[in-house]
Amino acid sequence: MNEILKLPGYDVVIGDCPENVKRFISRYSNKKIIVLTDTNTHKHCLNRLIPILPADYLEISIPAGEV
């Protein structure tokens, strides 16, 4: 199940990957894609998304909140 949070200037999609990410990216093919990760997500999950992300995606990584 997907949830789309419509915020001023951007949407946040919460749901299953990678099919939802592919669908999401196709809706914004002419826009810049930004991926927000924490350090754990960067280390363990981002490599699964890279093949479906456009080459010019931007990653913003923040410190993890748990140890």
C-alpha positions in Angstrom: 0.0 0.0 0.0 1.3 3.4 -1.0 0.8 6.7 0.8 1.6 9.9 -0.9 2.2 13.0 1.2 1.5 16.0 -1.0 3.6 18.8 0.4 4.2 22.3 -1.0 6.7 21.9 -3.8 7.2 18.1 -3.6 5.6 14.8 -2.8 6.8 12.1 -0.4 5.9 8.5 -1.4 5.9 5.9 1.4 5.5 2.2 0.2 7.1 -0.9 -1.0 10.2 -0.8 -3.2 11.4 -1.1 -6.0 8.2 -1.2 -8.1 6.8 1.8 -6.3 10.1 3.7 -6.8 10.0 2.9 -10.5 6.4 4.1 -10.8 7.2 7.2 -8.7 10.3 8.1 -10.8 8.4 7.7 -14.1 5.9 10.4 -12.9 8.8 12.8 -12.3 11.1 11.9 -15.2 11.7 15.6 -16.1 12.5 16.6 -12.4 15.4 16.1 -10.1 15.1 13.1 -7.8 16.4 13.4 -4.3 16.9 10.4 -2.0 17.0 11.0 1.7 18.9 8.4 3.7 20.4 7.9 7.0 23.9 6.3 7.3 22.4 2.8 7.8 20.0 3.1 4.9 22.9 4.3 2.7 25.0 1.4 3.7 22.4 -1.4 3.5 19.7 -0.3 1.1 20.7 2.4 -1.4 22.6 -0.1 -3.6 19.3 -1.8 -4.3 17.8 1.5 -5.5 20.7 2.7 -7.6 19.8 0.6 -10.7 16.4 2.2 -10.9 17.4 5.8 -10.1 18.3 8.3 -12.8 22.0 8.9 -13.2 21.7 12.5 -11.9 19.9 11.7 -8.6 21.0 13.5 -5.5 21.5 11.7 -2.2 21.2 13.6 1.1 22.5 11.5 4.0 21.9 12.2 7.7 23.4 10.5 10.7 21.5 7.4 11.9 19.3 7.8 14.9 20.0 4.4 16.4 23.2 2.4 17.2 
